[in-house]
């Protein structure tokens, strides 16, 4: 963590707040649904729609945040070989091909 830019928190702090954001979105939209039900006497539709909107919005935020955090790992040239414990970034060697799968070569069987 010594090589982080100044005034930037470690990445785990952003990821640890996702659960709180998820619960907050669901509870917040649910409370809006309770208010809609009490104001327009639409019980239980306001709460149900509020919970559904909260779940959809929170799930969208969860996926968006997760993809943003793992984006550097998905870029070509950023893959590490399994045996590399030094943490060095190695160039991507391209896709691994299976010799037997889809081979057009004659294997001698007739």
N, C-alpha and C positions, 0 to 999 in steps of 0.2 A: 504494500500500500504506500510505500515511500515514493513511488513514481507517479502518483496521482497529481493532477493539476491542483494548484491551490484553490481553496473554497469549493472543491467538488467532493461530495460524500462518496464513500465506497459503494459499489453497485448493489451489494446485498441490502442496503438500507432502502433502496427504491423497491426492490423485489419483496421485502418483508411487509411493505405497506399495501400490497395488492389485496390481501384478504380483508383488511380494514376498509379499503375503498369499495370492495365488492359488497360487504355487509352494509356499508353506509348508503350505497346506491339503492339497494333493495329496501332498506328501512325508510330512506327518504322518499322514494316513490310510493311506498305503502302509506306513509303519512299523508302525502298529497291525495292519495285515493280515499283515505278516511275523511279528509276535509271535503272532497268532492261529494262523497256519500252524504255527509251531514248537511252540506249546503243545498244540494239538489235532490235529496231523498232518493238516491239511486242504488241503495244497498242491494247487493254486495258488489256491484259492477265496478265501482270506483276503486275499491281495494284490489280486486282481481286484475284490473287493467294496470293499476299502479305496480303491483308485484311483477306482472309480466314485463312491463317496461323497465323496471329496475333490474330484473334478471337479464334481459336482452342487452341493456346498456352496460351492465357490469361485466357480462361475458365478452362483449365487444372490447371493452377497455382492457380486460385481462389478456385477450389474444393480441391486441395491438401492442401492449406493453411488453409482453413476452417476446413477440417477434422483434421488437426494437432492441431488446436486450441481447438477443442471440444473433442479430444481423451480422456482426463481425465474424462469427464462426461460419456463416453460410457463404461468404465470398470466396471465389476461387483463389488458390494460393495461400489460404490461411489454415489449411488442414494440417494436422500433426500426424505423424506416423505412430502406430500403437506402441512401438518400442522406444520412442523418444521421450525420455524423462527429463531432458534438459530444458524443455519449454521453448526450444527454438522453433520458429515457424519454417516449414519446408514447403517447397513448390509443389503444387498439385501435379501428380503424374498422370492424371486423366483416369478414365474409367477402367476398372479391372475387368478383364475378359476371361470367361471360363472357356477352357480349351474344348470341352465336350459339348457345351451348349450351343446349338445352332451351327455346328460345323458343317461346311459344304464339302469337306475333304472326304475322299473315299477311305473308309476304315478297313477295307479288305473283306467285309462280310457281304456275302451274296445271298 
